[in-house]
Amino acid sequence: MYNKIRILALLFFTAQYSFSQEGIAVYSDYLSDNYYLIHPSMAGAANCAKIRLTARKQWFGQEDAPELQTLSFNGRVGKKAGAGIILFNDKNGYHSQKGVKFTYAYHLMFSRDEIDLNQLSFGISAGLIQSQLDETEFRQSGDFDPIIDGTIVQKDSYFNVDFGASYNYLDFYVHGTVKNAIETRRDIYTEYESDNLRKYLLSSGYVFGDKDRILWEPSILFQLVDKTKEKSIDLNMKAYKDFNFGKLWGGLSYRRSFDSAEYTNGSGVSKQRLQYFTPIIGVNFNNFMFAYTYSHVSGAMKFDNGGYHQVTLGINLFCKPEKYECNCPAIN
């Protein structure tokens, strides 16, 4: 019975992530000064070119647990354009994917001078993703399934596009992105796979406080999967404090799904929504950045008591002096 419960829990969380795994999954890494990772319109929006390396590992001690690595670079090209590139490697059990995305963004300034931030940005990313399904260990039990070869590693590649817009006005910002906008199909899961991988993201935030003391940044991120209508929301709060050596910052993110899954609890059927808490801490030293996040799943049903660990390393290049009189850490 205990093993059955663990399997049900695994299926529940796998279902919640199954569509987000097409392309780069949307976790909490965007809070590590990495909005470009999910919003192509943020390529080149800041006063520095940015390199970000992330590594995420789930369920330590579990074989074939999900893990993700990303490497991104974005910066300004001329006065109004930005460009970027993202490389990623994602593994989840027998399924894995590798990909590259190239981004172009265009930034329009509406302010009368360069002191007041009033910027509208548009961005588009074109990506090539290779998916892989390792079937070589599927028949260890000896059971026969006619649709499983059991001796091969299936591979297929597909092309897709993300596009979106961002608006930064003084201390306020809002981003909207459509991920996997083109309907496409891989020849791995045959008729069981949808060709609609589209996902909609909408995020917004506001920064307030005293730069000489502490800055506060509440923000939200809403996600909607087009095919299944799965919805979730992130509620975030970050704080920034300047020191002589640089900047120390941290925060807390809470993600909750609007959808629930049913499971048996011994005396009946119960429902549970995916929800987890993610504390984050980071430091900026000169042009270097380091951040650590830890996500803990909450609820009666979960696969493992261990959390999800993620480390982000960053370098800022070709930085210009802060030119906007605003509380806007993602831009200044």
PyMOL commands that set and color helices and strands:
alter all, ss='L'
color gray80, all
select helices_A, chain A and resi 2-17+29-31+35-37+40-42+190-192
alter helices_A, ss='H'
color red, helices_A
select strands_A, chain A and resi 49-58+67-77+81-92+95-109+118-134+153-169+172-179+199-206+208-209+215-225+231-242+246-264+269-285+288-297+308-317
alter strands_A, ss='S'
color yellow, strands_A
deselect
rebuild
show_as cartoon
